[in-house]
Amino acid sequence: RQTKKERDALMEHQQQQQHQQPGAQPTAASSTQRTMASKYGDGFVTSASHPELAHQYGNVGTSNPYSNTSRPGTARVAAVEKPPVSGTLDLDRIGQLAEDYIPMQDTLLSLIDALKQTQLAAGDKRQLAEAEKGVAVFLKRLARGDVPEDVAGKMMTMTTTIQTYDWKNAQAIQTGLVNTDWKEHKDWLKGIKALLQLSTKKFRT
């Protein structure tokens, strides 16, 4: 049996061992953190990369706002269309043409005036009205720089053939323009066609 002295010595030894023990046991929270770090390979995890955490911590719906809806697309801007050009043949409203284009304007306007001096049936008058509109729109767009140089160059060649009453080649040039440039210039090409058709009928050589 232990004496009182031995028991006191044993208790003193146990107390010394308790003071020398390492820090407190890990808490449940620190244990969970180490488990998360071990599972995902990093101690910093978010519900954005791991949706299951969102349900655990109550922030459902913030990790992926487009989970149940399609992601919005790119905004579309409607193309701005140019206003239509007036088809009224008024010299004061045509605008200033480049000097190289003046002979072309003179030829087209002279042809319109010459057609007005002929006897015109009802169908001819409709064609002449369409021709006037086409010439007016063409010259106004030409003055504002809205006709490409290659198209203007072909029209200059066409008016040269008109001066020699070469209606066949004039119509061939107009047909070529319709085939290549109708989409952008149909507002006046239709009138030029009517002009040449009526001119061929009235001034056939």
C-alpha atoms as one frame of an Amber mdcrd trajectory, in Angstrom:
protein
   0.000   0.000   0.000   1.192   3.492  -0.943   2.131   5.804   1.806   0.851
   9.354   1.904   4.249  10.570   0.780   4.196   8.306  -2.302   0.683   9.386
  -3.224   1.691  13.072  -3.030   4.704  12.425  -5.249   2.523  10.613  -7.846
   0.011  13.477  -7.957   2.817  16.011  -8.385   4.238  13.968 -11.291   0.803
  13.793 -13.007   0.351  17.536 -12.666   3.739  18.165 -14.305   2.787  15.907
 -17.237  -0.448  17.840 -17.765   1.437  21.155 -17.963   3.838  19.692 -20.552
   1.070  18.368 -22.912   0.766  20.067 -26.393  -2.048  22.551 -27.243  -5.685
  21.795 -26.957  -7.313  19.157 -29.076  -8.528  20.408 -32.488 -12.077  21.661
 -32.544 -14.802  20.360 -34.889 -14.571  23.515 -37.031 -10.812  23.202 -37.636
 -11.268  19.524 -38.416 -13.923  20.405 -41.029 -11.614  22.966 -42.624  -8.823
  20.404 -42.968 -11.302  17.958 -44.496 -12.411  20.542 -47.083  -8.820  21.371
 -47.936  -8.006  17.708 -48.350 -11.067  17.083 -50.553 -10.603  20.023 -52.948
  -6.831  20.457 -52.801  -7.066  24.027 -51.472  -8.045  25.563 -48.187 -10.027
  28.331 -50.005 -13.199  26.988 -51.590 -16.287  28.846 -52.773 -19.834  27.952
 -53.680 -19.116  29.276 -57.198 -16.737  26.403 -57.935 -18.497  23.904 -55.661
 -22.304  24.313 -55.860 -22.838  21.720 -53.116 -21.472  24.254 -50.632 -24.198
  26.723 -51.560 -26.842  24.364 -50.226 -24.807  23.725 -47.086 -24.230  27.384
 -46.210 -27.483  28.856 -47.466 -26.339  31.039 -50.400 -28.196  29.131 -53.086
 -28.779  31.147 -56.253 -25.733  33.400 -56.018 -23.161  31.066 -57.511 -24.723
  30.800 -60.993 -27.449  33.344 -61.823 -28.000  31.794 -65.272 -28.444  28.181
 -64.133 -32.130  28.071 -65.073 -32.170  30.682 -67.808 -30.251  31.249 -70.999
 -27.402  33.712 -70.801 -28.377  37.040 -72.395 -27.102  37.482 -75.926 -25.309
  40.373 -77.591 -27.454  43.449 -78.090 -28.410  44.060 -81.683 -28.453  47.532
 -83.110 -30.840  48.089 -85.952 -29.212  49.341 -89.140 -29.933  52.970 -89.841
 -31.504  53.377 -93.272 -30.942  56.511 -95.299 -34.053  58.545 -96.047 -35.364
  58.213 -99.615 -34.236  60.815-102.156 -36.944  62.965-103.710 -37.750  62.049
-107.281 -38.767  65.586-108.223 -36.614  66.879-111.062 -35.760  70.385-109.843
 -32.402  71.850-110.895 -32.312  74.075-107.827 -32.462  71.025-105.557 -30.067
  68.702-107.319 -26.959  70.080-105.647 -23.519  70.932-106.953 -21.953  68.239
-109.099 -18.261  67.740-109.702 -17.137  69.420-112.911 -16.485  66.067-114.596
 -20.127  65.114-114.110 -21.680  68.261-115.606 -21.754  66.884-119.214 -23.553
  63.774-117.946 -26.177  65.911-116.233 -26.662  68.062-119.346 -27.153  64.994
-121.565 -29.750  63.403-119.286 -31.730  66.624-118.816 -31.633  67.388-122.551
 -32.980  63.914-123.307 -35.859  64.424-120.865 -36.713  67.769-122.502 -36.566
  66.235-125.988 -38.966  63.458-124.986 -41.441  66.021-123.650 -41.607  67.549
-127.141 -42.797  64.305-128.731 -46.321  62.952-128.947 -46.827  60.713-125.951
 -49.522  58.130-125.361 -50.733  57.363-121.844 -48.186  54.580-121.459 -45.417
  56.847-122.770 -46.305  59.507-120.217 -46.006  56.968-117.417 -42.601  55.935
-118.712 -41.509  59.568-118.935 -42.599  60.207-115.344 -40.586  57.188-114.218
 -37.617  58.403-116.280 -37.751  61.873-114.726 -37.829  60.382-111.251 -34.846
  58.131-112.013 -32.756  60.980-113.422 -33.612  63.226-110.450 -32.674  60.606
-107.846 -29.479  59.689-109.677 -28.253  63.292-109.969 -29.105  64.091-106.332
 -27.307  61.019-105.039 -24.390  61.805-107.317 -24.194  65.352-105.908 -24.147
  64.096-102.313 -21.386  61.582-103.097 -23.666  58.592-102.737 -22.767  57.007
-106.081 -19.458  55.082-106.279 -16.932  56.233-108.851 -17.138  53.008-110.832
 -20.928  53.319-111.149 -20.652  57.001-112.069 -18.022  56.112-114.656 -20.350
  53.614-116.325 -23.110  56.212-116.402 -20.728  58.673-118.062 -19.999  56.081
-120.746 -23.732  55.501-121.183 -24.452  59.194-121.703 -21.704  59.285-124.334
 -23.518  56.553-126.273 -26.786  58.509-125.886 -25.233  61.494-127.627 -24.626
  59.314-130.696 -28.072  57.648-130.468 -26.394  54.317-129.711 -29.337  52.978
-127.743 -28.199  49.349-127.954 -24.946  49.958-126.101 -26.649  52.377-123.708
 -29.149  49.686-122.727 -26.327  47.135-122.390 -24.581  49.393-119.863 -27.820
  49.911-117.946 -28.450  46.144-117.856 -24.938  45.568-116.535 -25.556  48.055
-113.717 -28.807  46.305-112.835 -26.961  42.980-112.598 -24.192  44.321-110.350
 -25.604  47.290-108.443 -29.372  46.887-108.299 -29.545  46.428-104.528 -27.938
  49.785-103.730 -29.201  51.815-106.705 -32.572  50.412-107.715 -34.217  53.714
-106.755 -32.846  55.318-109.944 -31.823  52.411-112.196 -35.484  51.600-112.872
 -36.027  55.139-114.132 -32.937  55.017-116.352 -34.317  51.858-117.928 -37.612
  53.634-118.673 -35.668  56.579-120.128 -33.760  54.373-122.549 -36.803  52.347
-123.567 -38.834  55.455-124.366 -35.898  57.105-126.125 -35.326  54.023-128.272
 -38.991  54.132-129.267 -39.070  57.855-130.087 -35.601  58.432-131.509 -34.852
  55.210-133.313 -32.410  55.870-136.155
